[in-house]
Amino acid sequence: MSFGGKCAYCGCELPEKGWHADHAEPIVRKTVQDMEAAKKGKLRFKQTGECYHPELDNEDNLVPACKACNIYKGCSGVEEFRQTITRVTVNSLDRTQSLRAAKRFGIVTVDESPVTFWFEKYQQES
């Protein structure tokens, strides 16, 4: 497995089973409304099996990821994911009373320097 058996993003150890093969640059799968669910008054979508960027659906664009990072990243590209992590964290600190208090008391600090992913650190070491 690439990246020393760790998640390409956060660097956690990946289990033998249960990790995800993530498209670093998203292929974005096409979805359509589930008409059976619509008949029951529910708004649901299902994937068609097609994607918007089939040229990115190749082994060179796949990296190992933990379930949490892959789900959080969603259909973001690497740079957008990097920015999302910082933006969402800063916004959470500003909107949550307990986190604002923790920040005031020095329990939590904010480092807004760019996020460095494990694959970047791993490639520098190799």
HELIX and SHEET records of a PDB file:
HELIX    1   1 PHE A    3  GLY A    5  5                                   3    
HELIX    2   2 MET A   35  LYS A   39  1                                   5    
HELIX    3   3 PRO A   54  LEU A   56  5                                   3    
HELIX    4   4 GLU A   59  ASN A   61  5                                   3    
HELIX    5   5 LYS A   67  LYS A   73  1                                   7    
HELIX    6   6 VAL A   78  ARG A   95  1                                  18    
HELIX    7   7 GLN A   97  ARG A  104  1                                   8    
HELIX    8   8 TRP A  118  GLU A  125  1                                   8    
SHEET    1   A 2 HIS A  20  HIS A  23  0                                        
SHEET    2   A 2 LEU A  62  ALA A  65 -1                                        
SHEET    1   B 2 ARG A  29  GLN A  33  0                                        
SHEET    2   B 2 PHE A  45  CYS A  51 -1                                        
END                                                                             
